[in-house]
């Protein structure tokens, strides 16, 4: 099976086909999302919340990101794998950002990295690109800045902040990012940004006019209780798992599982 690269993503964009991206954190889920034909698997730092039960994404480490990216990369036969630079791994210096991006590629097996932020990250982005690593940007509600925002709040709702987002998107495009995540902004602003740049925008809570969409897989499968306005539940996995596990617990307790059909016997 042919592995998708930045060139394939650009080809989808150039031919006006929507790009699909989902988050993945482990091998089995990555294999399923890959088999379903997803274009990009993002090993997002949302792992802090959905895998590790933390309240924010801020405690995820580079080692967490590398370990989960390795697992996802093993399952991604066709999808492109993007590793997320966690909080604290790219803000301190350009050198650290380059070194940590190289680790995500070399040790994690990612094929591109994503980092949050706008013009304040240009020096780091240029350095990472100079190292030969494709960069995905991320604007809007960037969860690594929630303390600055005062919580998980929709961004770009005033004329001034909407204008700033468009400017930032242009600056990121000029720096050379290959695509841009837009998170939790009004759809009109996302549409304006998508029209203002010549790289794919990938929306989450940013309306239908982006070049592609991303959701946190556990949210869209109904595996995690979180339900924001922008999350469509395509399945109700929690309900199915609950009923399967309740049935298992009952059958073990009442001794109907395992019967002999699930048991080995001595050779005759
Ligand atoms: O970390 C993540 O999963 C993300 C997506 C929500 C875009 O950044």
Boltz pocket constraint, residues with backbone or C-beta under 6 A from the ligand:
constraints:
  - pocket:
      binder: B
      contacts: [[A, 23], [A, 42], [A, 43], [A, 44], [A, 45], [A, 46], [A, 47], [A, 84], [A, 138], [A, 181], [A, 183], [A, 204], [A, 214], [A, 215], [A, 216]]
      max_distance: 6.0
